[in-house]
């Protein structure tokens, strides 16, 4: 009788246990579900980063406009104002050493025609910094460009120690210790301001005909060209400030139109 009860318990235990085939089936199902979920999670993460970039960009636009309202000028240094002359000013279109992921490509004949100024001066003025987080003095030393000492920009600090001699491949987003404001993919935000004070912005990149012309004087993304036929590199935004990011791929190409290729995912304040 005792042996019979033991046999029954053993038989019941065998029925409750998974066989090797059943385990393999379960593992296979989990693998399939994971493969289905990964693209969804990646897309959700990308969307969240894009939204974060849009929020950063809008914060920059608002901060610059508020500064302009208070001071009747834009947050640029005297040397930057001198460089702009009677034109507008673009910063953040830095060459590759400043941000390894950033790979600007310009139309034939205009190679190297980009601003070597990053956006750290603008950030320092808007954040009322006299020294950067790494202890280096800013161009706003003594609050010469923000005497009211108003903090117009409240940006996240990344803590990244940027070293141009050994730049990190994928620096974090936010303001690094040298004052460069980077998008979620580690590339500097590009900022253009209406230093000609005609309520029109000419971005160094998006002003190009080869990039922005849609048809005649009509440009992509709401830009337009006042010149007959739109045959010049003078596509403008009707406003005072333009801020944009190279987007998730960290690239922009002046040989492609604004709505194609690597330019398609650029994130623009004027869209």
GISUL-V971920 format. One record per backbone hydrogen bond with DSSP energy under -0.5 kcal/mol. NH is the residue of the N-H (numbers start at 0). CO is the residue of the C=O. E is the energy in kcal/mol with one decimal. If there is no record, write none. Layout:
BEGIN
nh->[NH/NH]
co->[CO/CO]
e->[E/E]
END
This chain:
BEGIN
nh->[4/5/6/7/8/9/10/11/12/13/14/15/16/22/23/24/25/26/27/28/29/30/31/32/33/34/35/36/37/38/39/40/41/42/43/44/45/46/47/48/49/50/51/52/53/54/55/56/57/58/59/60/61/62/63/64/65/66/67/68/69/70/71/75/80/81/82/83/84/86/88/90/91/93/97/98/98/101/102/102/104/109/112/113/122/123/124/125/126/127/128/131/133/134/137/140/142/143/148/151/151/152/154/157/158/161/165/170/173/174/175/175/176/178/181/181/182/185/188/189/190/191/192/193/194/196/200/202/206/207/210/211/212/213/214/217/218/219/221/222/223/224/225/229/230/233/234/235/235/236/238/241/243/244/249/250/251/253/255/257/259/262/263/263/265/266/267/268/270]
co->[0/1/2/3/4/5/6/7/8/9/10/11/12/18/19/20/21/22/23/24/25/26/27/28/29/30/31/32/33/34/35/36/37/38/39/40/41/42/43/44/45/46/47/48/49/50/51/52/53/54/55/56/57/58/59/60/61/62/63/64/65/66/67/73/76/77/78/79/80/83/192/190/116/91/94/94/95/98/100/249/251/106/109/111/118/119/120/121/122/124/123/135/176/131/129/137/139/140/145/125/149/125/152/174/174/159/162/167/181/155/173/179/159/175/173/179/186/182/180/243/90/241/88/239/192/193/236/200/202/204/207/207/208/217/217/214/222/211/218/219/235/216/233/226/227/231/206/223/233/200/236/191/189/266/246/245/102/104/252/210/256/259/259/260/262/244/265/242/267]
e->[-1.8/-2.1/-2.2/-1.8/-2.2/-2.5/-2.4/-2.2/-2.3/-2.2/-1.7/-1.4/-1.3/-2.2/-2.3/-2.2/-2.3/-2.6/-2.3/-2.3/-2.4/-2.4/-2.3/-2.5/-2.5/-2.3/-1.8/-2.0/-2.5/-0.7/-0.7/-2.8/-2.7/-2.4/-2.2/-2.4/-2.4/-2.4/-2.1/-2.2/-2.3/-2.3/-2.0/-2.3/-2.3/-2.1/-2.5/-2.8/-2.5/-2.2/-2.2/-2.4/-2.5/-2.2/-2.6/-2.4/-2.3/-2.3/-2.4/-2.2/-1.9/-2.7/-2.6/-2.5/-2.5/-2.5/-2.3/-2.0/-1.4/-2.5/-1.9/-2.7/-3.1/-2.2/-1.9/-0.6/-1.3/-1.9/-0.5/-1.4/-1.6/-2.1/-2.2/-2.1/-2.1/-2.6/-2.2/-2.4/-2.3/-1.1/-2.7/-3.3/-1.7/-2.7/-2.6/-1.3/-2.5/-0.8/-2.2/-2.0/-1.2/-1.5/-0.5/-2.3/-0.8/-1.1/-1.7/-0.6/-2.4/-3.1/-0.6/-2.5/-3.0/-1.9/-2.6/-0.7/-3.5/-2.5/-2.3/-2.9/-2.8/-3.1/-2.2/-2.0/-2.2/-1.6/-3.0/-0.6/-1.9/-1.4/-0.5/-3.0/-2.2/-2.6/-2.2/-2.4/-2.4/-2.4/-0.7/-1.7/-1.9/-2.3/-0.5/-2.4/-1.0/-1.9/-2.0/-3.5/-0.5/-2.3/-1.8/-2.5/-2.4/-2.2/-1.6/-0.8/-0.7/-4.2/-1.4/-2.5/-1.8/-1.6/-0.5/-1.3/-1.5/-1.8/-0.6/-2.1/-1.0]
END
